[in-house]
Amino acid sequence: MIRHIVFFSARRKEDVEAVRTGLQALGNIPHSSLFEVTLNTKVDPLSEEIDVVVYAEFADAAALAAYKAHPLYAQTTSKVKPLRELRYSADVVTGS
């Protein structure tokens, strides 16, 4: 299984909700077994710059690649990219 975790910060604070709702469209793409978009609670002061987190689980690398190749992925990226400042991504392979 691959855990796909992406962290975003909005360019402007008033765009945080637009980033979150824009990224939620990615949940309509098949291939993930779990998909969530959440606001960062910012409980940890060292993560203050991160506003939105995408968390998804994929059975394997082929499923993740199919997700990223889906037309909705490119559409969503083109809408959200101008609103974001930072984007950090991590793909973690797990045994479960």
Residue pairs with C-beta under 8 A, 6 or more apart in sequence:
1 33
1 57
1 58
1 59
1 60
1 93
1 94
1 95
1 96
2 57
2 58
2 59
2 60
2 61
2 63
2 64
2 91
2 92
2 93
2 94
3 55
3 56
3 57
3 90
3 91
3 92
3 94
4 32
4 54
4 55
4 56
4 57
4 58
4 64
4 67
4 89
4 90
4 91
5 53
5 54
5 55
5 89
5 90
5 91
5 92
6 53
6 54
6 87
6 88
6 89
6 90
7 40
7 50
7 52
7 53
7 86
7 87
7 88
7 89
8 19
8 23
8 50
8 51
8 52
8 53
8 54
8 80
8 84
8 86
8 87
9 49
9 50
9 51
9 52
9 84
9 85
9 86
10 16
10 18
10 19
10 51
10 52
10 83
10 84
10 85
11 82
11 83
11 84
11 85
12 83
15 83
16 39
16 51
16 52
18 83
19 51
19 52
19 80
19 83
19 84
20 37
20 38
20 39
20 51
20 52
22 76
22 79
22 80
22 83
23 37
23 52
23 54
23 76
23 80
24 37
25 72
25 75
25 76
26 35
26 37
26 54
26 56
26 67
26 72
26 73
26 76
27 35
27 37
28 72
29 67
29 70
29 72
29 73
30 66
30 67
30 70
31 58
31 63
31 64
31 66
31 67
31 70
32 56
32 57
32 58
32 63
32 67
33 57
33 58
33 59
34 55
34 56
34 57
35 54
35 55
35 56
35 57
36 53
36 54
36 55
36 56
37 52
37 53
37 54
37 55
38 52
38 53
38 55
39 51
39 52
39 53
40 47
40 50
40 51
40 52
40 53
42 48
42 50
49 86
50 86
50 88
56 67
58 64
58 67
64 91
67 73
